[in-house]
Amino acid sequence: MADTFGLRKMSIFRLWWQLGYPVIGIGGALWMLSSGLFELQAWGPLALGALAIWGIYDLVKAIKWGGFRVELTQETITVGNATAQWADIVSAKVEAAFGLDPAITLVTKDGEELKIPGDTDSLAYITSQVEANVTDVTKST
């Protein structure tokens, strides 16, 4: 049986909430354009383009992290879309982290790094499983 954990609900909410800033900015700029408060000059399209790029970036980030999962079994760990056997993990680094910054970094024999963010549900349990299954664990606070 596998234990599956995602990001904390507040972290997911914060990701979607951040989408509001560029949307409000674009809406405000379009309102000011349509009301005649300012004319579309050389910087207008640049500002709207920057807000649109910011919004697209936040949307992609929210979609990516909204579906993030860590799955633990007796033989494997899955972080996002990457799966590794416990026997293939050569080292782990556990550090204090907040938000989407990595709290646990697992390194496999192939050199691949699996990063578990600080806002993952049941991070203490995941840490205990890493400590039980990986021989070289480095902790820093």
N, CA, C and O atoms as CSV, one atom per row, in Angstrom:
chain,resi,resn,atom,element,x,y,z
A,1,MET,N,N,0.832,-1.182,0.000
A,1,MET,CA,C,0.000,0.000,0.000
A,1,MET,C,C,0.879,1.249,0.000
A,1,MET,O,O,1.901,1.300,0.684
A,2,ALA,N,N,0.481,2.226,-0.754
A,2,ALA,CA,C,1.273,3.452,-0.893
A,2,ALA,C,C,0.672,4.583,-0.066
A,2,ALA,O,O,-0.547,4.725,0.030
A,3,ASP,N,N,1.548,5.376,0.522
A,3,ASP,CA,C,1.143,6.605,1.199
A,3,ASP,C,C,1.370,7.752,0.219
A,3,ASP,O,O,2.464,7.895,-0.329
A,4,THR,N,N,0.343,8.567,-0.003
A,4,THR,CA,C,0.434,9.661,-0.961
A,4,THR,C,C,0.183,10.989,-0.258
A,4,THR,O,O,-0.754,11.131,0.527
A,5,PHE,N,N,1.044,11.954,-0.559
A,5,PHE,CA,C,0.952,13.271,0.054
A,5,PHE,C,C,1.077,14.340,-1.025
A,5,PHE,O,O,1.830,14.178,-1.985
A,6,GLY,N,N,0.343,15.422,-0.863
A,6,GLY,CA,C,0.426,16.556,-1.787
A,6,GLY,C,C,0.879,17.794,-1.044
A,6,GLY,O,O,1.343,17.721,0.093
A,7,LEU,N,N,0.740,18.921,-1.696
A,7,LEU,CA,C,1.055,20.183,-1.031
A,7,LEU,C,C,-0.059,20.545,-0.060
A,7,LEU,O,O,-1.205,20.129,-0.231
A,8,ARG,N,N,0.282,21.310,0.946
A,8,ARG,CA,C,-0.727,21.781,1.894
A,8,ARG,C,C,-1.754,22.640,1.164
A,8,ARG,O,O,-1.428,23.314,0.186
A,9,LYS,N,N,-2.981,22.612,1.639
A,9,LYS,CA,C,-4.080,23.341,0.990
A,9,LYS,C,C,-3.793,24.840,0.908
A,9,LYS,O,O,-4.099,25.472,-0.103
A,10,MET,N,N,-3.221,25.403,1.944
A,10,MET,CA,C,-2.946,26.836,1.932
A,10,MET,C,C,-1.908,27.194,0.874
A,10,MET,O,O,-1.981,28.262,0.266
A,11,SER,N,N,-0.950,26.309,0.655
A,11,SER,CA,C,0.061,26.546,-0.367
A,11,SER,C,C,-0.573,26.549,-1.756
A,11,SER,O,O,-0.236,27.387,-2.592
A,12,ILE,N,N,-1.481,25.621,-1.999
A,12,ILE,CA,C,-2.183,25.570,-3.288
A,12,ILE,C,C,-3.056,26.816,-3.447
A,12,ILE,O,O,-3.096,27.417,-4.520
A,13,PHE,N,N,-3.749,27.197,-2.384
A,13,PHE,CA,C,-4.564,28.413,-2.421
A,13,PHE,C,C,-3.707,29.621,-2.761
A,13,PHE,O,O,-4.099,30.449,-3.584
A,14,ARG,N,N,-2.531,29.731,-2.131
A,14,ARG,CA,C,-1.638,30.862,-2.372
A,14,ARG,C,C,-1.185,30.907,-3.838
A,14,ARG,O,O,-1.076,31.985,-4.422
A,15,LEU,N,N,-0.923,29.735,-4.429
A,15,LEU,CA,C,-0.519,29.693,-5.835
A,15,LEU,C,C,-1.618,30.237,-6.743
A,15,LEU,O,O,-1.347,31.011,-7.661
A,16,TRP,N,N,-2.864,29.827,-6.480
A,16,TRP,CA,C,-3.974,30.308,-7.312
A,16,TRP,C,C,-4.288,31.769,-7.018
A,16,TRP,O,O,-4.674,32.512,-7.921
A,17,TRP,N,N,-4.125,32.190,-5.760
A,17,TRP,CA,C,-4.381,33.577,-5.379
A,17,TRP,C,C,-3.418,34.519,-6.090
A,17,TRP,O,O,-3.803,35.621,-6.480
A,18,GLN,N,N,-2.174,34.094,-6.260
A,18,GLN,CA,C,-1.173,34.932,-6.916
A,18,GLN,C,C,-1.545,35.239,-8.363
A,18,GLN,O,O,-1.053,36.217,-8.926
A,19,LEU,N,N,-2.392,34.436,-8.971
A,19,LEU,CA,C,-2.860,34.716,-10.330
A,19,LEU,C,C,-3.672,36.004,-10.391
A,19,LEU,O,O,-3.777,36.624,-11.449
A,20,GLY,N,N,-4.241,36.403,-9.269
A,20,GLY,CA,C,-5.076,37.595,-9.241
A,20,GLY,C,C,-4.325,38.880,-9.506
A,20,GLY,O,O,-4.889,39.811,-10.081
A,21,TYR,N,N,-3.068,38.957,-9.102
A,21,TYR,CA,C,-2.308,40.194,-9.273
A,21,TYR,C,C,-2.165,40.607,-10.738
A,21,TYR,O,O,-2.509,41.740,-11.077
A,22,PRO,N,N,-1.673,39.736,-11.617
A,22,PRO,CA,C,-1.584,40.174,-13.022
A,22,PRO,C,C,-2.952,40.361,-13.675
A,22,PRO,O,O,-3.104,41.215,-14.548
A,23,VAL,N,N,-3.941,39.580,-13.266
A,23,VAL,CA,C,-5.290,39.733,-13.831
A,23,VAL,C,C,-5.861,41.096,-13.451
A,23,VAL,O,O,-6.445,41.778,-14.293
A,24,ILE,N,N,-5.700,41.499,-12.192
A,24,ILE,CA,C,-6.164,42.811,-11.755
A,24,ILE,C,C,-5.397,43.913,-12.483
A,24,ILE,O,O,-5.979,44.921,-12.882
A,25,GLY,N,N,-4.094,43.718,-12.654
A,25,GLY,CA,C,-3.295,44.708,-13.371
A,25,GLY,C,C,-3.742,44.871,-14.815
A,25,GLY,O,O,-3.861,45.995,-15.303
A,26,ILE,N,N,-3.988,43.767,-15.500
A,26,ILE,CA,C,-4.459,43.835,-16.895
A,26,ILE,C,C,-5.838,44.475,-16.952
A,26,ILE,O,O,-6.103,45.326,-17.801
A,27,GLY,N,N,-6.717,44.057,-16.040
A,27,GLY,CA,C,-8.065,44.638,-16.008
A,27,GLY,C,C,-8.037,46.129,-15.743
A,27,GLY,O,O,-8.761,46.891,-16.384
A,28,GLY,N,N,-7.198,46.555,-14.791
A,28,GLY,CA,C,-7.079,47.981,-14.494
A,28,GLY,C,C,-6.535,48.765,-15.671
A,28,GLY,O,O,-7.014,49.858,-15.973
A,29,ALA,N,N,-5.532,48.205,-16.334
A,29,ALA,CA,C,-4.954,48.890,-17.493
A,29,ALA,C,C,-5.974,48.987,-18.626
A,29,ALA,O,O,-6.084,50.031,-19.269
A,30,LEU,N,N,-6.713,47.921,-18.874
A,30,LEU,CA,C,-7.730,47.957,-19.926
A,30,LEU,C,C,-8.851,48.929,-19.575
A,30,LEU,O,O,-9.373,49.616,-20.453
A,31,TRP,N,N,-9.226,48.993,-18.298
A,31,TRP,CA,C,-10.256,49.939,-17.869
A,31,TRP,C,C,-9.778,51.372,-18.088
A,31,TRP,O,O,-10.527,52.207,-18.595
A,32,MET,N,N,-8.531,51.657,-17.705
A,32,MET,CA,C,-8.013,53.014,-17.889
A,32,MET,C,C,-7.907,53.372,-19.370
A,32,MET,O,O,-8.128,54.523,-19.748
A,33,LEU,N,N,-7.567,52.387,-20.211
A,33,LEU,CA,C,-7.524,52.637,-21.646
A,33,LEU,C,C,-8.914,52.961,-22.197
A,33,LEU,O,O,-9.092,53.911,-22.960
A,34,SER,N,N,-9.892,52.150,-21.791
A,34,SER,CA,C,-11.240,52.338,-22.330
A,34,SER,C,C,-11.919,53.588,-21.787
A,34,SER,O,O,-12.779,54.155,-22.461
A,35,SER,N,N,-11.557,54.031,-20.593
A,35,SER,CA,C,-12.180,55.218,-20.013
A,35,SER,C,C,-11.488,56.512,-20.437
A,35,SER,O,O,-11.977,57.606,-20.154
A,36,GLY,N,N,-10.362,56.383,-21.108
A,36,GLY,CA,C,-9.658,57.568,-21.576
A,36,GLY,C,C,-8.767,58.210,-20.529
A,36,GLY,O,O,-8.314,59.337,-20.726
A,37,LEU,N,N,-8.505,57.535,-19.428
A,37,LEU,CA,C,-7.628,58.116,-18.403
A,37,LEU,C,C,-6.192,58.254,-18.893
A,37,LEU,O,O,-5.475,59.156,-18.461
A,38,PHE,N,N,-5.774,57.388,-19.771
A,38,PHE,CA,C,-4.489,57.579,-20.428
A,38,PHE,C,C,-4.549,56.960,-21.814
A,38,PHE,O,O,-5.359,56.075,-22.090
A,39,GLU,N,N,-3.695,57.438,-22.650
A,39,GLU,CA,C,-3.679,56.950,-24.019
A,39,GLU,C,C,-2.635,55.850,-24.152
A,39,GLU,O,O,-1.632,55.826,-23.439
A,40,LEU,N,N,-2.894,54.954,-25.072
A,40,LEU,CA,C,-1.963,53.860,-25.323
A,40,LEU,C,C,-0.745,54.422,-26.049
A,40,LEU,O,O,-0.790,54.753,-27.234
A,41,GLN,N,N,0.329,54.514,-25.298
A,41,GLN,CA,C,1.557,55.036,-25.882
A,41,GLN,C,C,2.549,53.882,-26.031
A,41,GLN,O,O,2.158,52.718,-25.951
A,42,ALA,N,N,3.783,54.185,-26.241
A,42,ALA,CA,C,4.794,53.162,-26.501
A,42,ALA,C,C,4.933,52.172,-25.342
A,42,ALA,O,O,5.190,50.990,-25.570
A,43,TRP,N,N,4.768,52.638,-24.114
A,43,TRP,CA,C,4.961,51.745,-22.972
A,43,TRP,C,C,3.721,50.928,-22.639
A,43,TRP,O,O,3.824,49.939,-21.912
A,44,GLY,N,N,2.563,51.305,-23.141
A,44,GLY,CA,C,1.317,50.597,-22.841
A,44,GLY,C,C,1.332,49.138,-23.254
A,44,GLY,O,O,1.062,48.272,-22.423
A,45,PRO,N,N,1.640,48.831,-24.521
A,45,PRO,CA,C,1.702,47.429,-24.923
A,45,PRO,C,C,2.767,46.646,-24.167
A,45,PRO,O,O,2.587,45.465,-23.870
A,46,LEU,N,N,3.879,47.311,-23.857
A,46,LEU,CA,C,4.937,46.648,-23.102
A,46,LEU,C,C,4.448,46.275,-21.702
A,46,LEU,O,O,4.700,45.167,-21.229
A,47,ALA,N,N,3.754,47.193,-21.045
A,47,ALA,CA,C,3.232,46.927,-19.702
A,47,ALA,C,C,2.177,45.818,-19.738
A,47,ALA,O,O,2.189,44.925,-18.890
A,48,LEU,N,N,1.271,45.868,-20.709
A,48,LEU,CA,C,0.254,44.812,-20.823
A,48,LEU,C,C,0.894,43.467,-21.154
A,48,LEU,O,O,0.472,42.431,-20.640
A,49,GLY,N,N,1.909,43.486,-22.010
A,49,GLY,CA,C,2.625,42.248,-22.334
A,49,GLY,C,C,3.323,41.662,-21.125
A,49,GLY,O,O,3.300,40.450,-20.911
A,50,ALA,N,N,3.946,42.529,-20.328
A,50,ALA,CA,C,4.619,42.061,-19.112
A,50,ALA,C,C,3.624,41.460,-18.125
A,50,ALA,O,O,3.895,40.421,-17.522
A,51,LEU,N,N,2.478,42.107,-17.959
A,51,LEU,CA,C,1.448,41.568,-17.068
A,51,LEU,C,C,0.918,40.232,-17.582
A,51,LEU,O,O,0.651,39.326,-16.793
A,52,ALA,N,N,0.766,40.105,-18.900
A,52,ALA,CA,C,0.290,38.844,-19.485
A,52,ALA,C,C,1.308,37.731,-19.276
A,52,ALA,O,O,0.941,36.605,-18.942
A,53,ILE,N,N,2.588,38.046,-19.471
A,53,ILE,CA,C,3.634,37.034,-19.246
A,53,ILE,C,C,3.673,36.623,-17.784
A,53,ILE,O,O,3.828,35.441,-17.477
A,54,TRP,N,N,3.534,37.586,-16.879
A,54,TRP,CA,C,3.495,37.296,-15.448
A,54,TRP,C,C,2.318,36.376,-15.137
A,54,TRP,O,O,2.468,35.411,-14.387
A,55,GLY,N,N,1.161,36.663,-15.699
A,55,GLY,CA,C,-0.022,35.829,-15.474
A,55,GLY,C,C,0.156,34.422,-16.015
A,55,GLY,O,O,-0.231,33.455,-15.359
A,56,ILE,N,N,0.733,34.292,-17.196
A,56,ILE,CA,C,0.964,32.966,-17.777
A,56,ILE,C,C,1.964,32.182,-16.925
A,56,ILE,O,O,1.778,30.988,-16.689
A,57,TYR,N,N,3.009,32.842,-16.472
A,57,TYR,CA,C,3.990,32.191,-15.599
A,57,TYR,C,C,3.329,31.669,-14.323
A,57,TYR,O,O,3.551,30.523,-13.932
A,58,ASP,N,N,2.517,32.510,-13.673
A,58,ASP,CA,C,1.839,32.087,-12.452
A,58,ASP,C,C,0.846,30.969,-12.720
A,58,ASP,O,O,0.692,30.079,-11.884
A,59,LEU,N,N,0.169,30.988,-13.861
A,59,LEU,CA,C,-0.767,29.920,-14.207
A,59,LEU,C,C,-0.043,28.597,-14.397
A,59,LEU,O,O,-0.489,27.572,-13.880
A,60,VAL,N,N,1.055,28.601,-15.122
A,60,VAL,CA,C,1.837,27.372,-15.331
A,60,VAL,C,C,2.364,26.852,-13.996
A,60,VAL,O,O,2.340,25.647,-13.746
A,61,LYS,N,N,2.838,27.753,-13.142
A,61,LYS,CA,C,3.351,27.351,-11.828
A,61,LYS,C,C,2.242,26.739,-10.968
A,61,LYS,O,O,2.470,25.733,-10.296
A,62,ALA,N,N,1.058,27.329,-10.981
A,62,ALA,CA,C,-0.065,26.810,-10.193
A,62,ALA,C,C,-0.493,25.438,-10.699
A,62,ALA,O,O,-0.797,24.555,-9.897
A,63,ILE,N,N,-0.521,25.245,-12.003
A,63,ILE,CA,C,-0.903,23.945,-12.559
A,63,ILE,C,C,0.150,22.890,-12.219
A,63,ILE,O,O,-0.183,21.770,-11.830
A,64,LYS,N,N,1.421,23.261,-12.370
A,64,LYS,CA,C,2.503,22.312,-12.078
A,64,LYS,C,C,2.482,21.861,-10.621
A,64,LYS,O,O,2.505,20.664,-10.334
A,65,TRP,N,N,2.437,22.811,-9.719
A,65,TRP,CA,C,2.509,22.473,-8.303
A,65,TRP,C,C,1.182,21.982,-7.741
A,65,TRP,O,O,1.166,21.268,-6.739
A,66,GLY,N,N,0.069,22.351,-8.370
A,66,GLY,CA,C,-1.236,21.890,-7.891
A,66,GLY,C,C,-1.389,20.384,-7.959
A,66,GLY,O,O,-2.097,19.798,-7.140
A,67,GLY,N,N,-0.740,19.749,-8.916
A,67,GLY,CA,C,-0.807,18.302,-9.058
A,67,GLY,C,C,0.378,17.563,-8.466
A,67,GLY,O,O,0.532,16.362,-8.687
A,68,PHE,N,N,1.219,18.266,-7.715
A,68,PHE,CA,C,2.418,17.641,-7.142
A,68,PHE,C,C,2.043,16.588,-6.102
A,68,PHE,O,O,1.154,16.807,-5.280
A,69,ARG,N,N,2.726,15.445,-6.145
A,69,ARG,CA,C,2.486,14.360,-5.185
A,69,ARG,C,C,3.797,13.699,-4.792
A,69,ARG,O,O,4.738,13.627,-5.582
A,70,VAL,N,N,3.841,13.218,-3.556
A,70,VAL,CA,C,4.916,12.352,-3.075
A,70,VAL,C,C,4.236,11.049,-2.676
A,70,VAL,O,O,3.294,11.041,-1.883
A,71,GLU,N,N,4.727,9.949,-3.236
A,71,GLU,CA,C,4.148,8.636,-2.935
A,71,GLU,C,C,5.245,7.735,-2.380
A,71,GLU,O,O,6.307,7.577,-2.983
A,72,LEU,N,N,4.964,7.149,-1.220
A,72,LEU,CA,C,5.925,6.275,-0.553
A,72,LEU,C,C,5.400,4.846,-0.534
A,72,LEU,O,O,4.248,4.604,-0.173
A,73,THR,N,N,6.243,3.907,-0.922
A,73,THR,CA,C,5.951,2.483,-0.761
A,73,THR,C,C,7.142,1.848,-0.053
A,73,THR,O,O,8.108,2.534,0.281
A,74,GLN,N,N,7.073,0.560,0.172
A,74,GLN,CA,C,8.188,-0.151,0.810
A,74,GLN,C,C,9.440,-0.133,-0.069
A,74,GLN,O,O,10.559,-0.095,0.442
A,75,GLU,N,N,9.247,-0.160,-1.402
A,75,GLU,CA,C,10.378,-0.274,-2.324
A,75,GLU,C,C,10.732,1.023,-3.035
A,75,GLU,O,O,11.879,1.202,-3.446
A,76,THR,N,N,9.761,1.944,-3.191
A,76,THR,CA,C,9.998,3.118,-4.024
A,76,THR,C,C,9.504,4.403,-3.367
A,76,THR,O,O,8.733,4.399,-2.408
A,77,ILE,N,N,9.988,5.492,-3.934
A,77,ILE,CA,C,9.466,6.824,-3.614
A,77,ILE,C,C,9.221,7.526,-4.945
A,77,ILE,O,O,10.067,7.485,-5.839
A,78,THR,N,N,8.076,8.162,-5.073
A,78,THR,CA,C,7.750,8.930,-6.262
A,78,THR,C,C,7.598,10.388,-5.843
A,78,THR,O,O,6.820,10.715,-4.947
A,79,VAL,N,N,8.352,11.250,-6.504
A,79,VAL,CA,C,8.305,12.686,-6.245
A,79,VAL,C,C,7.921,13.354,-7.553
A,79,VAL,O,O,8.704,13.371,-8.503
A,80,GLY,N,N,6.704,13.908,-7.601
A,80,GLY,CA,C,6.205,14.456,-8.854
A,80,GLY,C,C,6.005,13.325,-9.843
A,80,GLY,O,O,5.209,12.420,-9.594
A,81,ASN,N,N,6.717,13.364,-10.966
A,81,ASN,CA,C,6.627,12.321,-11.982
A,81,ASN,C,C,7.819,11.382,-11.964
A,81,ASN,O,O,7.881,10.460,-12.777
A,82,ALA,N,N,8.764,11.590,-11.060
A,82,ALA,CA,C,9.976,10.774,-11.012
A,82,ALA,C,C,9.861,9.724,-9.909
A,82,ALA,O,O,9.500,10.031,-8.773
A,83,THR,N,N,10.173,8.487,-10.266
A,83,THR,CA,C,10.129,7.388,-9.306
A,83,THR,C,C,11.531,6.816,-9.148
A,83,THR,O,O,12.263,6.663,-10.125
A,84,ALA,N,N,11.899,6.500,-7.906
A,84,ALA,CA,C,13.203,5.899,-7.638
A,84,ALA,C,C,13.037,4.783,-6.609
A,84,ALA,O,O,12.215,4.876,-5.697
A,85,GLN,N,N,13.814,3.750,-6.771
A,85,GLN,CA,C,13.880,2.693,-5.766
A,85,GLN,C,C,14.651,3.237,-4.565
A,85,GLN,O,O,15.592,4.015,-4.724
A,86,TRP,N,N,14.249,2.824,-3.366
A,86,TRP,CA,C,14.983,3.273,-2.186
A,86,TRP,C,C,16.446,2.859,-2.284
A,86,TRP,O,O,17.329,3.601,-1.854
A,87,ALA,N,N,16.712,1.674,-2.848
A,87,ALA,CA,C,18.083,1.173,-2.970
A,87,ALA,C,C,18.917,2.026,-3.924
A,87,ALA,O,O,20.144,2.018,-3.831
A,88,ASP,N,N,18.288,2.754,-4.829
A,88,ASP,CA,C,19.005,3.583,-5.803
A,88,ASP,C,C,19.329,4.979,-5.282
A,88,ASP,O,O,20.034,5.737,-5.949
A,89,ILE,N,N,18.833,5.325,-4.115
A,89,ILE,CA,C,19.091,6.655,-3.552
A,89,ILE,C,C,20.377,6.592,-2.738
A,89,ILE,O,O,20.471,5.845,-1.763
A,90,VAL,N,N,21.367,7.387,-3.149
A,90,VAL,CA,C,22.676,7.324,-2.501
A,90,VAL,C,C,22.813,8.334,-1.361
A,90,VAL,O,O,23.579,8.110,-0.423
A,91,SER,N,N,22.075,9.447,-1.437
A,91,SER,CA,C,22.164,10.427,-0.360
A,91,SER,C,C,20.894,11.258,-0.302
A,91,SER,O,O,20.120,11.337,-1.256
A,92,ALA,N,N,20.716,11.873,0.858
A,92,ALA,CA,C,19.567,12.754,1.066
A,92,ALA,C,C,20.020,13.938,1.907
A,92,ALA,O,O,20.852,13.804,2.805
A,93,LYS,N,N,19.458,15.094,1.598
A,93,LYS,CA,C,19.736,16.296,2.377
A,93,LYS,C,C,18.405,16.822,2.890
A,93,LYS,O,O,17.489,17.086,2.111
A,94,VAL,N,N,18.305,16.970,4.196
A,94,VAL,CA,C,17.089,17.473,4.837
A,94,VAL,C,C,17.422,18.818,5.457
A,94,VAL,O,O,18.347,18.934,6.261
A,95,GLU,N,N,16.654,19.839,5.072
A,95,GLU,CA,C,16.904,21.172,5.606
A,95,GLU,C,C,15.592,21.897,5.854
A,95,GLU,O,O,14.557,21.548,5.287
A,96,ALA,N,N,15.648,22.895,6.696
A,96,ALA,CA,C,14.464,23.692,6.980
A,96,ALA,C,C,14.118,24.506,5.732
A,96,ALA,O,O,14.972,25.193,5.173
A,97,ALA,N,N,12.872,24.421,5.309
A,97,ALA,CA,C,12.450,25.145,4.110
A,97,ALA,C,C,10.985,25.528,4.254
A,97,ALA,O,O,10.234,24.921,5.018
A,98,PHE,N,N,10.603,26.546,3.503
A,98,PHE,CA,C,9.232,27.038,3.523
A,98,PHE,C,C,8.747,27.173,2.093
A,98,PHE,O,O,9.533,27.458,1.190
A,99,GLY,N,N,7.469,26.971,1.885
A,99,GLY,CA,C,6.882,27.143,0.560
A,99,GLY,C,C,7.336,26.080,-0.399
A,99,GLY,O,O,7.343,24.895,-0.063
A,100,LEU,N,N,7.718,26.488,-1.591
A,100,LEU,CA,C,8.115,25.545,-2.623
A,100,LEU,C,C,9.615,25.281,-2.642
A,100,LEU,O,O,10.105,24.541,-3.495
A,101,ASP,N,N,10.348,25.882,-1.703
A,101,ASP,CA,C,11.783,25.601,-1.601
A,101,ASP,C,C,11.973,24.160,-1.134
A,101,ASP,O,O,11.200,23.671,-0.310
A,102,PRO,N,N,12.997,23.473,-1.654
A,102,PRO,CA,C,13.166,22.055,-1.296
A,102,PRO,C,C,13.576,21.856,0.159
A,102,PRO,O,O,14.561,22.426,0.628
A,103,ALA,N,N,12.795,21.032,0.865
A,103,ALA,CA,C,13.108,20.659,2.241
A,103,ALA,C,C,13.894,19.361,2.268
A,103,ALA,O,O,14.732,19.151,3.145
A,104,ILE,N,N,13.622,18.492,1.306
A,104,ILE,CA,C,14.330,17.213,1.195
A,104,ILE,C,C,14.811,17.082,-0.247
A,104,ILE,O,O,14.031,17.220,-1.189
A,105,THR,N,N,16.083,16.818,-0.400
A,105,THR,CA,C,16.660,16.571,-1.723
A,105,THR,C,C,17.260,15.169,-1.719
A,105,THR,O,O,18.171,14.878,-0.944
A,106,LEU,N,N,16.748,14.311,-2.584
A,106,LEU,CA,C,17.240,12.947,-2.714
A,106,LEU,C,C,18.087,12.857,-3.973
A,106,LEU,O,O,17.700,13.380,-5.018
A,107,VAL,N,N,19.235,12.199,-3.885
A,107,VAL,CA,C,20.121,12.036,-5.034
A,107,VAL,C,C,20.215,10.542,-5.341
A,107,VAL,O,O,20.556,9.739,-4.473
A,108,THR,N,N,19.905,10.181,-6.598
A,108,THR,CA,C,19.948,8.773,-7.010
A,108,THR,C,C,21.334,8.421,-7.550
A,108,THR,O,O,22.186,9.292,-7.723
A,109,LYS,N,N,21.542,7.124,-7.813
A,109,LYS,CA,C,22.812,6.660,-8.384
A,109,LYS,C,C,23.103,7.327,-9.722
A,109,LYS,O,O,24.263,7.547,-10.070
A,110,ASP,N,N,22.045,7.650,-10.477
A,110,ASP,CA,C,22.201,8.293,-11.785
A,110,ASP,C,C,22.505,9.786,-11.673
A,110,ASP,O,O,22.750,10.439,-12.687
A,111,GLY,N,N,22.492,10.330,-10.470
A,111,GLY,CA,C,22.733,11.752,-10.277
A,111,GLY,C,C,21.471,12.595,-10.331
A,111,GLY,O,O,21.539,13.816,-10.190
A,112,GLU,N,N,20.319,11.964,-10.534
A,112,GLU,CA,C,19.052,12.695,-10.577
A,112,GLU,C,C,18.692,13.168,-9.172
A,112,GLU,O,O,18.852,12.438,-8.193
A,113,GLU,N,N,18.204,14.403,-9.093
A,113,GLU,CA,C,17.785,14.954,-7.807
A,113,GLU,C,C,16.270,15.005,-7.733
A,113,GLU,O,O,15.614,15.551,-8.620
A,114,LEU,N,N,15.719,14.435,-6.672
A,114,LEU,CA,C,14.285,14.497,-6.406
A,114,LEU,C,C,14.106,15.482,-5.255
A,114,LEU,O,O,14.665,15.287,-4.176
A,115,LYS,N,N,13.324,16.545,-5.486
A,115,LYS,CA,C,13.183,17.601,-4.480
A,115,LYS,C,C,11.760,17.651,-3.957
A,115,LYS,O,O,10.796,17.734,-4.718
A,116,ILE,N,N,11.655,17.597,-2.641
A,116,ILE,CA,C,10.360,17.651,-1.965
A,116,ILE,C,C,10.253,19.012,-1.280
A,116,ILE,O,O,11.080,19.338,-0.428
A,117,PRO,N,N,9.240,19.815,-1.642
A,117,PRO,CA,C,9.138,21.165,-1.069
A,117,PRO,C,C,8.715,21.165,0.404
A,117,PRO,O,O,8.151,20.199,0.917
A,118,GLY,N,N,9.010,22.277,1.050
A,118,GLY,CA,C,8.704,22.431,2.468
A,118,GLY,C,C,7.227,22.442,2.790
A,118,GLY,O,O,6.855,22.114,3.917
A,119,ASP,N,N,6.371,22.802,1.858
A,119,ASP,CA,C,4.929,22.851,2.102
A,119,ASP,C,C,4.215,21.533,1.790
A,119,ASP,O,O,3.005,21.526,1.563
A,120,THR,N,N,4.941,20.438,1.778
A,120,THR,CA,C,4.324,19.139,1.528
A,120,THR,C,C,3.638,18.641,2.802
A,120,THR,O,O,4.194,18.747,3.895
A,121,ASP,N,N,2.436,18.101,2.653
A,121,ASP,CA,C,1.727,17.506,3.793
A,121,ASP,C,C,2.580,16.404,4.416
A,121,ASP,O,O,3.296,15.691,3.713
A,122,SER,N,N,2.498,16.271,5.727
A,122,SER,CA,C,3.175,15.209,6.484
A,122,SER,C,C,4.665,15.138,6.203
A,122,SER,O,O,5.229,14.054,6.053
A,123,LEU,N,N,5.295,16.295,6.134
A,123,LEU,CA,C,6.726,16.349,5.835
A,123,LEU,C,C,7.551,15.614,6.900
A,123,LEU,O,O,8.568,15.002,6.574
A,124,ALA,N,N,7.131,15.667,8.149
A,124,ALA,CA,C,7.868,14.964,9.215
A,124,ALA,C,C,7.842,13.456,8.987
A,124,ALA,O,O,8.845,12.775,9.204
A,125,TYR,N,N,6.700,12.935,8.550
A,125,TYR,CA,C,6.599,11.499,8.267
A,125,TYR,C,C,7.476,11.126,7.069
A,125,TYR,O,O,8.161,10.103,7.094
A,126,ILE,N,N,7.453,11.947,6.030
A,126,ILE,CA,C,8.281,11.685,4.854
A,126,ILE,C,C,9.758,11.716,5.249
A,126,ILE,O,O,10.542,10.880,4.801
A,127,THR,N,N,10.132,12.679,6.088
A,127,THR,CA,C,11.514,12.759,6.569
A,127,THR,C,C,11.902,11.503,7.324
A,127,THR,O,O,13.004,10.987,7.138
A,128,SER,N,N,11.016,11.001,8.173
A,128,SER,CA,C,11.327,9.782,8.929
A,128,SER,C,C,11.489,8.585,7.999
A,128,SER,O,O,12.331,7.724,8.254
A,129,GLN,N,N,10.707,8.511,6.933
A,129,GLN,CA,C,10.845,7.420,5.967
A,129,GLN,C,C,12.155,7.538,5.183
A,129,GLN,O,O,12.795,6.531,4.882
A,130,VAL,N,N,12.542,8.753,4.860
A,130,VAL,CA,C,13.827,8.965,4.184
A,130,VAL,C,C,14.967,8.531,5.096
A,130,VAL,O,O,15.887,7.841,4.658
A,131,GLU,N,N,14.909,8.933,6.358
A,131,GLU,CA,C,15.961,8.554,7.309
A,131,GLU,C,C,16.023,7.045,7.511
A,131,GLU,O,O,17.101,6.493,7.731
A,132,ALA,N,N,14.878,6.374,7.440
A,132,ALA,CA,C,14.848,4.921,7.627
A,132,ALA,C,C,15.338,4.163,6.397
A,132,ALA,O,O,15.831,3.042,6.526
A,133,ASN,N,N,15.214,4.753,5.209
A,133,ASN,CA,C,15.529,4.023,3.980
A,133,ASN,C,C,16.803,4.470,3.274
A,133,ASN,O,O,17.269,3.778,2.368
A,134,VAL,N,N,17.375,5.600,3.659
A,134,VAL,CA,C,18.587,6.114,3.013
A,134,VAL,C,C,19.701,6.137,4.054
A,134,VAL,O,O,19.513,6.613,5.174
A,135,THR,N,N,20.865,5.614,3.665
A,135,THR,CA,C,21.956,5.517,4.649
A,135,THR,C,C,22.687,6.831,4.858
A,135,THR,O,O,23.102,7.118,5.980
A,136,ASP,N,N,22.859,7.638,3.822
A,136,ASP,CA,C,23.594,8.892,3.914
A,136,ASP,C,C,22.620,10.070,3.944
A,136,ASP,O,O,22.276,10.620,2.899
A,137,VAL,N,N,22.178,10.454,5.141
A,137,VAL,CA,C,21.253,11.579,5.305
A,137,VAL,C,C,21.967,12.715,6.023
A,137,VAL,O,O,22.516,12.534,7.109
A,138,THR,N,N,21.950,13.888,5.399
A,138,THR,CA,C,22.556,15.078,5.982
A,138,THR,C,C,21.435,16.018,6.404
A,138,THR,O,O,20.544,16.335,5.616
A,139,LYS,N,N,21.490,16.458,7.656
A,139,LYS,CA,C,20.480,17.403,8.162
A,139,LYS,C,C,21.122,18.742,8.419
A,139,LYS,O,O,22.225,18.828,8.961
A,140,SER,N,N,20.416,19.794,8.023
A,140,SER,CA,C,20.858,21.148,8.360
A,140,SER,C,C,19.628,21.977,8.700
A,140,SER,O,O,18.548,21.771,8.145
A,141,THR,N,N,19.807,22.912,9.616
A,141,THR,CA,C,18.684,23.745,10.037
A,141,THR,C,C,18.913,25.187,9.720
A,141,THR,O,O,18.059,26.026,10.010
